[in-house]
Amino acid sequence: MSFTRLHCFFMSGTGNTRRVAQWLAAVARARGLETQLAEVESARRAKLAPPENGDLFGVLMPTHGFTAPWPVIRFALRAPRGRSAAAFVVATRAGTKLGRFFLPGLEGTACYLVALILALKGWRVRGVLGLDMPSNWIAAHPGLNGACVAAIITKAHPTAEKFLGDILDGHRRFGAGSWVSLTLGLVLLQISLGYLLMGRFFLARLFFANNRCTSCGLCACNCPFGALKMRGRKPQRPYWTFACESCMRCMGFCPEGAIEAGHSWAIALYFAITAPFAWWLLKAGAQAACWPAPIAGSRALFWLQYPFSLLALAVAYAGFWLLVRVRWINELFTLTTFTHRWRRYHEPGTTLKALVDEHR
Ligand SMILES: Cc1cc2nc3c(=O)[nH]c(=O)nc-3n(C[C@H](O)[C@H](O)[C@H](O)COP(=O)(O)O)c2cc1C
């Protein structure tokens, strides 16, 4: 099997996945292949052409909630038919290092979900890889220190190169580790579904700009999903819409470190979407035997509660956004979030300009 072109389509919030795509492109170029790197969103908008002879197609993504992020699933669903052309899938995941020990992340169903969609569309999937890069989930934990970051990236580089080298040599790469991850991913499927249906919307409703924000608008201009809007009377402030995927680009690259994920606000928001009216109404309805028996079960309640929760998220966030425009309230939420004290992270060799401009 000989390849003449490598097309890598990637999603990357803080640059890890783009870095891996660049490593793969370098391997391909060294073997005389033409290479093309593009972000999934711009590739989707530009409508991909069907593959030609000699094409190798790679889809690369960060893992979110033990599965593939929604924009990547959507990209795979809308990809052209594969006509038996070759493809591979890579999910970067949250590597960490404790003392001398490297701890792996878990990509769960991410790789095989995208591989399955591609296979159903007629692509011949040649391999999948879950690759540890430094964890970028800085809304949930402090960014790793420079030495850990460097060690994890140094370890990942040859693994990525070998993976593509093997595929270019005609081998299949479905390592035992990928099956273990898939099995664990299936065990954790409820969490992944919960994340896709609700978690990412909830997380996106935690972000706010603290009083250090200079209204420069960099976060809004450079969001890969166009999910941030600068809103309000001057000084304008970023507003996170439902299109946010919590990719951490805004938080990781804000030059003032002004973007926070409100942890105290998260608690209030949780009660705002679960406790009130709809819950009471559904419970009261079930007790009065107005609902058929299955509706009283919690799963059915979840589905009845779902539209209410989304609406409550939107309304509560709009209120929160107005509140944090008041200086002292903003200060209060800033002081009661861990992110205010935590180190930020983006892939060390990646600038915001390179991340945004080079792949449109
Ligand atoms: C919201 C969110 C959820 C994440 N979920 C997982 C996960 O389930 N498993 C994992 O190993 N890493 C997880 N991560 C870590 C990222 O997948 C990982 O750091 C990735 O390399 C980031 O790539 P990027 O810089 O290209 O966006 C998560 C990160 C974020 C921001």
The ligand as an ORCA input file, in Angstrom:
! r2SCAN-3c Opt
* xyz 0 1
  C     -13.537     19.335     29.388
  C     -12.395     18.370     29.280
  C     -12.611     17.019     29.435
  C     -11.539     16.109     29.368
  N     -11.792     14.783     29.516
  C     -10.759     13.905     29.444
  C     -10.994     12.503     29.594
  O     -12.127     12.046     29.762
  N      -9.919     11.670     29.554
  C      -8.643     12.116     29.359
  O      -7.711     11.335     29.339
  N      -8.403     13.448     29.164
  C      -9.418     14.339     29.209
  N      -9.174     15.683     29.034
  C      -7.787     16.144     28.738
  C      -7.544     16.448     27.258
  O      -8.147     15.496     26.423
  C      -6.052     16.462     26.920
  O      -5.323     17.286     27.780
  C      -5.805     16.875     25.462
  O      -4.487     16.566     25.120
  C      -6.070     18.338     25.180
  O      -5.790     18.569     23.819
  P      -5.849     19.998     23.102
  O      -4.815     20.870     23.747
  O      -5.519     19.713     21.692
  O      -7.245     20.513     23.284
  C     -10.230     16.586     29.122
  C     -10.015     17.953     28.943
  C     -11.084     18.837     29.033
  C     -10.820     20.309     28.844
*
